[in-house]
């Protein structure tokens, strides 16, 4: 079973930037879509960004023009560049992959462990 591992989180001041990475443990699976979700204390989990296997991207209104999702197929890694961060962006960020195992013609939904992003002065 493939695993997704997030990195790059931490503490940043308002207006600052962070770049999250999500690395897959296996290159056997092919990407259908990969997403970034976040969940703040007391709030529902929300999807903030998505990228398809073909490179099409979409964003939640709350992060448009501030966040950018990209993918490096050679490294089996998806990134979330976060600029102009605000305190309301504070949350645990989760990587999610809708992956296809071509060996067995199977689809897999895989979640990362989550990584903390804190925006505070």
C-alpha positions, 0 to 999 in steps of 0.5 A: 500500500502506498503511503503519503508523507507531508513535510514543510509545515511549521510556524510563520508570521502573517504575510509569510510563506510556507511550502508543503510537500507530499511524497508518495512512498511508491512510484507504482501508482499513477495519479488520478488526482491529488489534493490538499485538505485542511482542518482547523480546530472546531471546523470541518475539514475542507479541500483547499487545492486539487491537481489532476493527473493531467495537471488541471488545478482548482482551489477553494475561494479562501486560498485562490491567488495565494496558494499554488498546487504543483506536482513533480512526477519524477519525484512522486511529490505534490507541493502546496506553495502558500503565500500571504498567509493569514491566521485563519490559515492555521490548521492541520494540512492533509495530503490526499491521493486518488491513485491508480495501481495499473498492475491490478487495475485498482483505485486507491484513496490514500491520506497523509498523516497531516502536518501543522501550519500555524500562522501567528505573530 
